[in-house]
Amino acid sequence: MKLLICFMTAVSLGLTGTVLGGNNYSALAALGYRWVAINGPYACITEQDAKRIAAHHTDATELQVVEDIECYYLIPGTIVQLIKEDPARGISEIRIGSITRPLWTYSRFLSKRPVKDTYGVIETPESSGLIPAADRAIVPASPANHSMPRSRPDEDNR
């Protein structure tokens, strides 16, 4: 009997590890999500700025585009969502969870395979803010109940 219990425990733990640890990152990639694989100011507001910073990356150019808020830093492991991809020119329009405007970067800076972030975690769309998680869903406000008094009756007479 103990052998049967040990066997069942091992099988159930193995299945739990497969289900919980088996994130389907290839499905996320098929949906247009990518992970950043480079560190630097390579996410730009315009396509021309992305080309300029990648072609002539010097400290002076980097400082100028960052000060003028033309480019944002990409950090390895950050998940982004593709809006448009131009394989012929190798450039993509992306969306990052914490930035409201679309940005441009070279496709070579993005990976279809997950990249761990600085903390060793693989970001998902839910954890990055690209899509809301189920537990953060907006709950509709309950209808106002006008039948209940807003203050105690004795407080109105003071």
N, C-alpha and C positions, 0 to 999 in steps of 0.2 A: 504494500500500500504506500509506504514511504517513497518507493521508487517511482510509482505512478504520480504522486504529488510533486516530486522533484521534476519529473519530466514535463508535467503540465505547466509548472511554474516557469521552467526554462523556455518552453514554447511561447507562453503568453508574454514573457518579457521580451523575447525576440521579436514577436509581432508588434508589440508596443513600440519598440525601438525603430522598427521599420516604418510604422505609421507616423510617429512623432518626428523622427529624424529624417524622414524621406521627403523633404521639401522638393517640390517639382520646379526647380529653377529654369529648366528648359521650357516649361509652359509659360513662365513669366517672360522669358526672352522671346517666345513666339507672339506674346501679346504686345511686344514693343518696349519692354523694359531692358535696360542695360546698366552695367556697373562701371563706374569710372575707374580707369586703370592708370591715371597719371596725376601728378601733383603740380598745379600751376594755374595761372590766370587764363585758362583756355576756353572759358564759356563766355561768349561775347554777345552783346545786344544785336549787332549786325553781322552779317556774313563777311563783310569786308574787314571788320575788326578781327574776326577769328582768323582770317587769312593773314592779316598783317602781323598779329602776335605770333602765329606759328611759323611764319616765314622769316621774321626778323626779331627773334626773341633775344633781347638784351635787357640788362637791368634797367636802363633808361626807358625803354619801350614798356616794360612791365610796370614800372612806377607810373608812367604817364597814363596808361589805360586803366589802371586800378584807381588812381586819384580822380580821373575823369568819370569814373563809374561806367566805363564802356565794357569792362570785362569782370567776371567773377572767378574766384579760385575754384578749381575742381579738386576734390580731395578723394584719394583712392578709397573705393568701397562704397561711395555714395551711389544710391540707385537713382536713375533718371528714366524718364519716359520719352520715347521718340515721338515727335510730332510729324516730322518729314525726314526722309533720308534720301540723299542723292548719291548713289553708289558711283556714278561716273566721275563726280568731283571729289568724292570721299568726305562729304560734309553732311552734318545732321542738325536739324532743329530739335531742341530738347526742352523738357520741362523738369525743373528740380522742385522738390517739395516745399522748400522754404522761400522760394523766389517766385513772385507772381507773374513775371513776364517770361515769354519764351526766349531761349538763348540758342546760340549757334556754336558748334564745336566740330572738330574733325572726328569722323567715325573711328579712326584708328585709336583715339583716346578712350573709347568705350569698349566694353567686353560683353559678349553674350554669356560668358561663364561668370559665376559669382566671384566677387573679390571681397575679401574680408576688410573691414574698416580698421581704424587705428586701435580699436578695442578688441579686435578679433571676432567681430560679429558680422554676419552677412545681412545687410539691410533688405527689407521687403517693402513693397509699396505701402503697406499699413504702418510699418514702423517709421517710415520716412515722411509721412504726411501726404503722399501722392494720392492715396485714396483713404477715406475714413475707415477706421476699424469698426467692427460691429458694436463693440462696447462704447464707442464714442458717437454712436448714432444720435441724431437730434430727436428728442422726445417731444411730441407736440404738447403744448401747454393744455392743461385741463380747462374746460370752459369755466368762466367765472360763475361763481355761485352767489347770486345776489340775494338769496334768501337769508343769509347769515349776516348778523349785524357786524359792522366794522369796528365798533367800540362798545364798551359796556354801557348799558343804559344810564348808570349812575355817573359816568364820566362826562356825559353830555351836559349835565346840569351844573357842573362846577364853574 
